Amino acid sequence: MTLILKVDPVNPEITKIRTAAEILRKGGLVAFPTETVYGLGADALNPNAVRKIFEAKNRPLDNPIIVHICDKSQLFELVEEVPEWVIKAVEILWPGPVTFVLKKRKIVPNEVTAGLSTVAIRMPAHPVALALIREAGRPIAAPSANLSGKPSPTTGEHVIRDMYGRVDVIIDAGETFFGVESTVIDATEDPPIVLRPGPMTVEELEQIVGKRFRIHPVALGRSKISIPKAPGMKYRHYAPEARLILIEGDHEKVMKTILEIYYRYKSLGKKVALLITRETRNKLGISRDVIEIGSRENLYTVAKNLFKSLRMLDEKSYDIGICEGFELRGVGLAIMNRLRKAASEIINS
């Protein structure tokens, strides 16, 4: 049986957190909220516990896992060297949705890093996550708390649906803040490389850190890599059971293409949903078969609703979902990274 602990997201009940932390220390699995998505955590320094993560998620063993810490001093316990710019950056960016890939120390098991010489580390900005790591007294290795390849979970209900019976504890603190996973930066390269875009945008990072960043081709969501340094670089991710069609290009042309494809599949007797923004819905003048994913004027609303919207395709038994695309800048880059990886078909209008 899986123990479900409902907690306050801002002031989590410490007795419940300690219950989960004790299970972590004993080698168990605990799903918990971060500010991005829910994570499936194990003691990062316990190889046997980390292996349980892969079993619970059906996760490929060559897909590395991010390590979560609750104090900046823990960074130096886990990695060999930290560039000066990273030291300055974490003072500003942590806790927060930014992960740094650095050379690991031997204390970090190969199970966490998929045998690589580097480890990905971040300090989450969620009271529940920080309390859990602190009470556990050790770093927590945690990928997203969903079955491998499926949309990441952004509510406790999503985790219960995917992980009940597979893990020891699920800490349910409601909805996460950002809705997409952290920005991952390869800090072993100069200039540093964005391996996975996230809530902290490339433009913001460059302004804060004072360095230019390269964007890895995989971060654009159009290619894969044989030896991934970070999650999401090799395998298909975020995909619903329904067929997802992503329409990219000029917005006016995108809207026209959306309607053409929608009516084509409707005429074939398919159950079709439109994953579109409020603005697009209003311009199209359509009210049925719509899953509104947010506003084009504030793409953070799209990011927050993205995985929930993809899950709704399957919850409502749609055959096909048709989604509009976004510009590859700001948080739009993170959104498109996920949509391109989730899509069965991409159409350029």
LINBELZI-V400286 format. One record per residue. PSI is psi in whole degrees, 0 to 359 (* if undefined). Layout:
PSI + PSI
This chain:
144 + 129 + 126 + 122 + 111 + 127 + 160 + 129 + 336 + 318 + 75 + 140 + 120 + 329 + 322 + 319 + 319 + 326 + 313 + 320 + 322 + 322 + 321 + 314 + 332 + 6 + 13 + 176 + 132 + 122 + 135 + 156 + 145 + 181 + 345 + 288 + 176 + 141 + 155 + 105 + 148 + 160 + 116 + 342 + 7 + 101 + 321 + 320 + 318 + 322 + 330 + 329 + 313 + 321 + 315 + 323 + 349 + 42 + 136 + 140 + 343 + 17 + 105 + 161 + 141 + 139 + 132 + 134 + 168 + 359 + 139 + 332 + 334 + 335 + 316 + 343 + 339 + 341 + 156 + 314 + 146 + 116 + 151 + 322 + 330 + 320 + 316 + 322 + 317 + 335 + 331 + 320 + 341 + 141 + 147 + 173 + 50 + 129 + 136 + 133 + 123 + 167 + 128 + 158 + 164 + 340 + 336 + 119 + 151 + 335 + 327 + 320 + 6 + 34 + 2 + 163 + 2 + 159 + 144 + 129 + 142 + 163 + 108 + 150 + 59 + 128 + 324 + 314 + 314 + 320 + 319 + 314 + 318 + 314 + 329 + 330 + 21 + 158 + 152 + 123 + 129 + 111 + 184 + 148 + 57 + 167 + 139 + 132 + 344 + 167 + 139 + 152 + 133 + 2 + 160 + 324 + 321 + 317 + 316 + 319 + 321 + 323 + 355 + 130 + 350 + 342 + 167 + 319 + 141 + 119 + 114 + 110 + 29 + 215 + 144 + 171 + 311 + 319 + 347 + 155 + 167 + 157 + 129 + 126 + 126 + 102 + 4 + 352 + 155 + 114 + 156 + 156 + 132 + 112 + 327 + 121 + 152 + 203 + 326 + 112 + 162 + 317 + 318 + 318 + 315 + 322 + 319 + 314 + 332 + 25 + 155 + 141 + 140 + 151 + 118 + 141 + 326 + 330 + 338 + 351 + 12 + 356 + 172 + 172 + 146 + 325 + 95 + 137 + 346 + 160 + 150 + 9 + 344 + 317 + 159 + 137 + 163 + 11 + 129 + 170 + 325 + 155 + 121 + 123 + 121 + 127 + 118 + 162 + 198 + 134 + 320 + 317 + 324 + 315 + 319 + 317 + 322 + 312 + 319 + 313 + 322 + 309 + 331 + 312 + 329 + 322 + 339 + 4 + 16 + 151 + 113 + 138 + 146 + 119 + 95 + 162 + 168 + 318 + 318 + 319 + 316 + 319 + 323 + 338 + 34 + 142 + 332 + 161 + 35 + 131 + 104 + 121 + 4 + 204 + 138 + 339 + 345 + 90 + 346 + 333 + 325 + 315 + 317 + 325 + 355 + 303 + 324 + 320 + 319 + 321 + 328 + 332 + 316 + 324 + 327 + 11 + 39 + 145 + 323 + 140 + 134 + 121 + 141 + 152 + 174 + 165 + 147 + 58 + 158 + 213 + 347 + 329 + 317 + 319 + 314 + 327 + 314 + 316 + 319 + 325 + 331 + 336 + 141 + 332 + 138 + 126 + 129 + 117 + *
